[in-house]
């Protein structure tokens, strides 16, 4: 595992802990659907299915992680959500499907800064 992959795994672990602490139930992590891609975290919040994209950045010259969901990425996440439901052989839940983003910035010093944006796509 290279340093970028390790950073991503660390961010996903932080995100999963935060989501669980807010009452979400984690259903899957790093779930893949063929060539369509991967969902970092699949969770349930009440009667809503939540597909969560996690972006982790070190403090520095990179764009803020919250800028990571482009229209193309949002469309891919919607296709992945449909694939999840299809593979689970389940209808859309009563609360629908929501796509969230957890952005994590790791400062040079101090605790990571997590931002959870609900319904980004």
PyMOL commands that place a pseudoatom at each C-alpha (Angstrom):
pseudoatom trace, name=CA, resn=UNK, resi=1, chain=A, elem=C, hetatm=0, pos=[0.000, 0.000, 0.000]
pseudoatom trace, name=CA, resn=UNK, resi=2, chain=A, elem=C, hetatm=0, pos=[1.467, 3.352, -0.978]
pseudoatom trace, name=CA, resn=UNK, resi=3, chain=A, elem=C, hetatm=0, pos=[1.181, 6.577, 1.040]
pseudoatom trace, name=CA, resn=UNK, resi=4, chain=A, elem=C, hetatm=0, pos=[-1.793, 7.879, -0.983]
pseudoatom trace, name=CA, resn=UNK, resi=5, chain=A, elem=C, hetatm=0, pos=[-3.727, 4.667, -0.391]
pseudoatom trace, name=CA, resn=UNK, resi=6, chain=A, elem=C, hetatm=0, pos=[-2.830, 4.746, 3.313]
pseudoatom trace, name=CA, resn=UNK, resi=7, chain=A, elem=C, hetatm=0, pos=[-4.045, 8.343, 3.534]
pseudoatom trace, name=CA, resn=UNK, resi=8, chain=A, elem=C, hetatm=0, pos=[-7.326, 7.351, 1.883]
pseudoatom trace, name=CA, resn=UNK, resi=9, chain=A, elem=C, hetatm=0, pos=[-7.838, 4.388, 4.225]
pseudoatom trace, name=CA, resn=UNK, resi=10, chain=A, elem=C, hetatm=0, pos=[-7.117, 6.583, 7.234]
pseudoatom trace, name=CA, resn=UNK, resi=11, chain=A, elem=C, hetatm=0, pos=[-9.661, 9.146, 6.043]
pseudoatom trace, name=CA, resn=UNK, resi=12, chain=A, elem=C, hetatm=0, pos=[-12.277, 6.459, 5.433]
pseudoatom trace, name=CA, resn=UNK, resi=13, chain=A, elem=C, hetatm=0, pos=[-11.761, 5.123, 8.950]
pseudoatom trace, name=CA, resn=UNK, resi=14, chain=A, elem=C, hetatm=0, pos=[-12.199, 8.634, 10.414]
pseudoatom trace, name=CA, resn=UNK, resi=15, chain=A, elem=C, hetatm=0, pos=[-15.330, 9.146, 8.305]
pseudoatom trace, name=CA, resn=UNK, resi=16, chain=A, elem=C, hetatm=0, pos=[-16.836, 5.796, 9.338]
pseudoatom trace, name=CA, resn=UNK, resi=17, chain=A, elem=C, hetatm=0, pos=[-16.271, 6.629, 13.007]
pseudoatom trace, name=CA, resn=UNK, resi=18, chain=A, elem=C, hetatm=0, pos=[-17.900, 10.046, 12.588]
pseudoatom trace, name=CA, resn=UNK, resi=19, chain=A, elem=C, hetatm=0, pos=[-20.904, 8.654, 10.706]
pseudoatom trace, name=CA, resn=UNK, resi=20, chain=A, elem=C, hetatm=0, pos=[-21.393, 5.924, 13.309]
pseudoatom trace, name=CA, resn=UNK, resi=21, chain=A, elem=C, hetatm=0, pos=[-21.141, 8.495, 16.111]
pseudoatom trace, name=CA, resn=UNK, resi=22, chain=A, elem=C, hetatm=0, pos=[-23.969, 10.478, 14.491]
pseudoatom trace, name=CA, resn=UNK, resi=23, chain=A, elem=C, hetatm=0, pos=[-26.207, 7.405, 14.486]
pseudoatom trace, name=CA, resn=UNK, resi=24, chain=A, elem=C, hetatm=0, pos=[-25.661, 5.989, 11.016]
pseudoatom trace, name=CA, resn=UNK, resi=25, chain=A, elem=C, hetatm=0, pos=[-25.315, 2.261, 10.515]
pseudoatom trace, name=CA, resn=UNK, resi=26, chain=A, elem=C, hetatm=0, pos=[-22.427, 1.291, 8.223]
pseudoatom trace, name=CA, resn=UNK, resi=27, chain=A, elem=C, hetatm=0, pos=[-23.578, -1.374, 5.745]
pseudoatom trace, name=CA, resn=UNK, resi=28, chain=A, elem=C, hetatm=0, pos=[-20.446, -1.666, 3.590]
pseudoatom trace, name=CA, resn=UNK, resi=29, chain=A, elem=C, hetatm=0, pos=[-17.079, -0.089, 2.965]
pseudoatom trace, name=CA, resn=UNK, resi=30, chain=A, elem=C, hetatm=0, pos=[-15.181, 0.068, -0.318]
pseudoatom trace, name=CA, resn=UNK, resi=31, chain=A, elem=C, hetatm=0, pos=[-18.042, -1.613, -2.155]
pseudoatom trace, name=CA, resn=UNK, resi=32, chain=A, elem=C, hetatm=0, pos=[-17.326, -2.172, -5.859]
pseudoatom trace, name=CA, resn=UNK, resi=33, chain=A, elem=C, hetatm=0, pos=[-19.669, -2.507, -8.794]
pseudoatom trace, name=CA, resn=UNK, resi=34, chain=A, elem=C, hetatm=0, pos=[-17.675, -3.836, -11.704]
pseudoatom trace, name=CA, resn=UNK, resi=35, chain=A, elem=C, hetatm=0, pos=[-16.204, -1.116, -13.873]
pseudoatom trace, name=CA, resn=UNK, resi=36, chain=A, elem=C, hetatm=0, pos=[-18.606, 1.529, -12.583]
pseudoatom trace, name=CA, resn=UNK, resi=37, chain=A, elem=C, hetatm=0, pos=[-16.433, 2.144, -9.552]
pseudoatom trace, name=CA, resn=UNK, resi=38, chain=A, elem=C, hetatm=0, pos=[-16.436, 2.055, -5.800]
pseudoatom trace, name=CA, resn=UNK, resi=39, chain=A, elem=C, hetatm=0, pos=[-18.529, 3.512, -3.003]
pseudoatom trace, name=CA, resn=UNK, resi=40, chain=A, elem=C, hetatm=0, pos=[-16.348, 4.398, -0.021]
pseudoatom trace, name=CA, resn=UNK, resi=41, chain=A, elem=C, hetatm=0, pos=[-19.087, 3.947, 2.582]
pseudoatom trace, name=CA, resn=UNK, resi=42, chain=A, elem=C, hetatm=0, pos=[-22.646, 2.659, 2.274]
pseudoatom trace, name=CA, resn=UNK, resi=43, chain=A, elem=C, hetatm=0, pos=[-24.717, 3.535, 5.334]
pseudoatom trace, name=CA, resn=UNK, resi=44, chain=A, elem=C, hetatm=0, pos=[-28.271, 3.763, 6.568]
pseudoatom trace, name=CA, resn=UNK, resi=45, chain=A, elem=C, hetatm=0, pos=[-29.659, 6.735, 8.423]
pseudoatom trace, name=CA, resn=UNK, resi=46, chain=A, elem=C, hetatm=0, pos=[-33.173, 5.920, 9.557]
pseudoatom trace, name=CA, resn=UNK, resi=47, chain=A, elem=C, hetatm=0, pos=[-35.028, 4.901, 6.415]
pseudoatom trace, name=CA, resn=UNK, resi=48, chain=A, elem=C, hetatm=0, pos=[-32.529, 6.600, 4.080]
pseudoatom trace, name=CA, resn=UNK, resi=49, chain=A, elem=C, hetatm=0, pos=[-29.743, 4.806, 2.238]
pseudoatom trace, name=CA, resn=UNK, resi=50, chain=A, elem=C, hetatm=0, pos=[-26.600, 6.948, 2.212]
pseudoatom trace, name=CA, resn=UNK, resi=51, chain=A, elem=C, hetatm=0, pos=[-23.783, 6.597, -0.308]
pseudoatom trace, name=CA, resn=UNK, resi=52, chain=A, elem=C, hetatm=0, pos=[-20.795, 8.432, 1.111]
pseudoatom trace, name=CA, resn=UNK, resi=53, chain=A, elem=C, hetatm=0, pos=[-17.772, 9.615, -0.828]
pseudoatom trace, name=CA, resn=UNK, resi=54, chain=A, elem=C, hetatm=0, pos=[-14.734, 10.303, 1.361]
pseudoatom trace, name=CA, resn=UNK, resi=55, chain=A, elem=C, hetatm=0, pos=[-11.957, 12.655, 0.286]
pseudoatom trace, name=CA, resn=UNK, resi=56, chain=A, elem=C, hetatm=0, pos=[-8.874, 13.192, 2.427]
pseudoatom trace, name=CA, resn=UNK, resi=57, chain=A, elem=C, hetatm=0, pos=[-6.231, 15.830, 1.817]
pseudoatom trace, name=CA, resn=UNK, resi=58, chain=A, elem=C, hetatm=0, pos=[-3.122, 16.934, 3.626]
pseudoatom trace, name=CA, resn=UNK, resi=59, chain=A, elem=C, hetatm=0, pos=[-2.984, 20.617, 4.409]
pseudoatom trace, name=CA, resn=UNK, resi=60, chain=A, elem=C, hetatm=0, pos=[-1.250, 22.318, 1.520]
pseudoatom trace, name=CA, resn=UNK, resi=61, chain=A, elem=C, hetatm=0, pos=[-1.618, 23.229, -2.106]
pseudoatom trace, name=CA, resn=UNK, resi=62, chain=A, elem=C, hetatm=0, pos=[-4.320, 20.741, -3.095]
pseudoatom trace, name=CA, resn=UNK, resi=63, chain=A, elem=C, hetatm=0, pos=[-7.948, 21.714, -3.653]
pseudoatom trace, name=CA, resn=UNK, resi=64, chain=A, elem=C, hetatm=0, pos=[-10.237, 21.404, -0.660]
pseudoatom trace, name=CA, resn=UNK, resi=65, chain=A, elem=C, hetatm=0, pos=[-11.776, 17.920, -0.531]
pseudoatom trace, name=CA, resn=UNK, resi=66, chain=A, elem=C, hetatm=0, pos=[-15.282, 19.384, -0.663]
pseudoatom trace, name=CA, resn=UNK, resi=67, chain=A, elem=C, hetatm=0, pos=[-14.574, 20.475, -4.252]
pseudoatom trace, name=CA, resn=UNK, resi=68, chain=A, elem=C, hetatm=0, pos=[-14.080, 16.853, -5.288]
pseudoatom trace, name=CA, resn=UNK, resi=69, chain=A, elem=C, hetatm=0, pos=[-17.640, 16.004, -6.338]
pseudoatom trace, name=CA, resn=UNK, resi=70, chain=A, elem=C, hetatm=0, pos=[-17.872, 17.195, -9.919]
pseudoatom trace, name=CA, resn=UNK, resi=71, chain=A, elem=C, hetatm=0, pos=[-21.018, 16.649, -12.017]
pseudoatom trace, name=CA, resn=UNK, resi=72, chain=A, elem=C, hetatm=0, pos=[-19.366, 13.585, -13.566]
pseudoatom trace, name=CA, resn=UNK, resi=73, chain=A, elem=C, hetatm=0, pos=[-18.496, 12.122, -10.174]
pseudoatom trace, name=CA, resn=UNK, resi=74, chain=A, elem=C, hetatm=0, pos=[-22.047, 12.822, -8.932]
pseudoatom trace, name=CA, resn=UNK, resi=75, chain=A, elem=C, hetatm=0, pos=[-23.491, 10.911, -11.895]
pseudoatom trace, name=CA, resn=UNK, resi=76, chain=A, elem=C, hetatm=0, pos=[-21.143, 7.995, -11.249]
pseudoatom trace, name=CA, resn=UNK, resi=77, chain=A, elem=C, hetatm=0, pos=[-22.224, 7.927, -7.582]
pseudoatom trace, name=CA, resn=UNK, resi=78, chain=A, elem=C, hetatm=0, pos=[-25.893, 7.836, -8.652]
pseudoatom trace, name=CA, resn=UNK, resi=79, chain=A, elem=C, hetatm=0, pos=[-25.140, 4.877, -10.956]
pseudoatom trace, name=CA, resn=UNK, resi=80, chain=A, elem=C, hetatm=0, pos=[-23.315, 3.140, -8.107]
pseudoatom trace, name=CA, resn=UNK, resi=81, chain=A, elem=C, hetatm=0, pos=[-26.302, 3.680, -5.804]
pseudoatom trace, name=CA, resn=UNK, resi=82, chain=A, elem=C, hetatm=0, pos=[-28.582, 2.064, -8.397]
pseudoatom trace, name=CA, resn=UNK, resi=83, chain=A, elem=C, hetatm=0, pos=[-26.118, -0.823, -8.741]
pseudoatom trace, name=CA, resn=UNK, resi=84, chain=A, elem=C, hetatm=0, pos=[-26.084, -1.292, -4.941]
pseudoatom trace, name=CA, resn=UNK, resi=85, chain=A, elem=C, hetatm=0, pos=[-29.878, -1.542, -4.830]
pseudoatom trace, name=CA, resn=UNK, resi=86, chain=A, elem=C, hetatm=0, pos=[-29.887, -3.921, -7.792]
pseudoatom trace, name=CA, resn=UNK, resi=87, chain=A, elem=C, hetatm=0, pos=[-27.258, -6.192, -6.246]
pseudoatom trace, name=CA, resn=UNK, resi=88, chain=A, elem=C, hetatm=0, pos=[-29.102, -6.193, -2.923]
pseudoatom trace, name=CA, resn=UNK, resi=89, chain=A, elem=C, hetatm=0, pos=[-32.269, -7.064, -4.841]
pseudoatom trace, name=CA, resn=UNK, resi=90, chain=A, elem=C, hetatm=0, pos=[-33.989, -4.318, -2.874]
pseudoatom trace, name=CA, resn=UNK, resi=91, chain=A, elem=C, hetatm=0, pos=[-36.272, -1.450, -3.811]
pseudoatom trace, name=CA, resn=UNK, resi=92, chain=A, elem=C, hetatm=0, pos=[-35.279, 2.088, -2.955]
pseudoatom trace, name=CA, resn=UNK, resi=93, chain=A, elem=C, hetatm=0, pos=[-35.879, 2.603, 0.776]
pseudoatom trace, name=CA, resn=UNK, resi=94, chain=A, elem=C, hetatm=0, pos=[-38.825, 4.775, 1.921]
pseudoatom trace, name=CA, resn=UNK, resi=95, chain=A, elem=C, hetatm=0, pos=[-36.438, 7.634, 2.737]
pseudoatom trace, name=CA, resn=UNK, resi=96, chain=A, elem=C, hetatm=0, pos=[-34.754, 7.370, -0.653]
pseudoatom trace, name=CA, resn=UNK, resi=97, chain=A, elem=C, hetatm=0, pos=[-31.072, 7.396, -1.481]
pseudoatom trace, name=CA, resn=UNK, resi=98, chain=A, elem=C, hetatm=0, pos=[-28.810, 10.279, -0.518]
pseudoatom trace, name=CA, resn=UNK, resi=99, chain=A, elem=C, hetatm=0, pos=[-25.254, 10.972, -1.604]
pseudoatom trace, name=CA, resn=UNK, resi=100, chain=A, elem=C, hetatm=0, pos=[-23.012, 12.555, 1.010]
pseudoatom trace, name=CA, resn=UNK, resi=101, chain=A, elem=C, hetatm=0, pos=[-19.430, 13.741, 1.035]
pseudoatom trace, name=CA, resn=UNK, resi=102, chain=A, elem=C, hetatm=0, pos=[-17.061, 13.650, 3.970]
pseudoatom trace, name=CA, resn=UNK, resi=103, chain=A, elem=C, hetatm=0, pos=[-14.091, 15.922, 3.402]
pseudoatom trace, name=CA, resn=UNK, resi=104, chain=A, elem=C, hetatm=0, pos=[-11.101, 15.557, 5.674]
pseudoatom trace, name=CA, resn=UNK, resi=105, chain=A, elem=C, hetatm=0, pos=[-8.168, 17.932, 5.916]
pseudoatom trace, name=CA, resn=UNK, resi=106, chain=A, elem=C, hetatm=0, pos=[-5.124, 16.826, 7.869]
pseudoatom trace, name=CA, resn=UNK, resi=107, chain=A, elem=C, hetatm=0, pos=[-3.360, 19.921, 9.190]
pseudoatom trace, name=CA, resn=UNK, resi=108, chain=A, elem=C, hetatm=0, pos=[0.353, 20.009, 9.849]
pseudoatom trace, name=CA, resn=UNK, resi=109, chain=A, elem=C, hetatm=0, pos=[-0.466, 20.008, 13.557]
pseudoatom trace, name=CA, resn=UNK, resi=110, chain=A, elem=C, hetatm=0, pos=[-3.560, 19.171, 15.500]
pseudoatom trace, name=CA, resn=UNK, resi=111, chain=A, elem=C, hetatm=0, pos=[-6.632, 17.080, 14.903]
pseudoatom trace, name=CA, resn=UNK, resi=112, chain=A, elem=C, hetatm=0, pos=[-8.078, 16.302, 11.460]
pseudoatom trace, name=CA, resn=UNK, resi=113, chain=A, elem=C, hetatm=0, pos=[-10.872, 18.609, 10.315]
pseudoatom trace, name=CA, resn=UNK, resi=114, chain=A, elem=C, hetatm=0, pos=[-13.931, 16.704, 9.074]
pseudoatom trace, name=CA, resn=UNK, resi=115, chain=A, elem=C, hetatm=0, pos=[-16.767, 18.264, 7.103]
pseudoatom trace, name=CA, resn=UNK, resi=116, chain=A, elem=C, hetatm=0, pos=[-19.875, 16.195, 6.374]
pseudoatom trace, name=CA, resn=UNK, resi=117, chain=A, elem=C, hetatm=0, pos=[-22.017, 17.531, 3.534]
pseudoatom trace, name=CA, resn=UNK, resi=118, chain=A, elem=C, hetatm=0, pos=[-25.367, 15.806, 3.128]
pseudoatom trace, name=CA, resn=UNK, resi=119, chain=A, elem=C, hetatm=0, pos=[-27.107, 15.431, -0.203]
pseudoatom trace, name=CA, resn=UNK, resi=120, chain=A, elem=C, hetatm=0, pos=[-24.328, 16.729, -2.447]
pseudoatom trace, name=CA, resn=UNK, resi=121, chain=A, elem=C, hetatm=0, pos=[-25.665, 15.004, -5.556]
for i in range(1, 121): cmd.bond("trace and resi %d" % i, "trace and resi %d" % (i + 1))
show_as sticks, trace
zoom trace
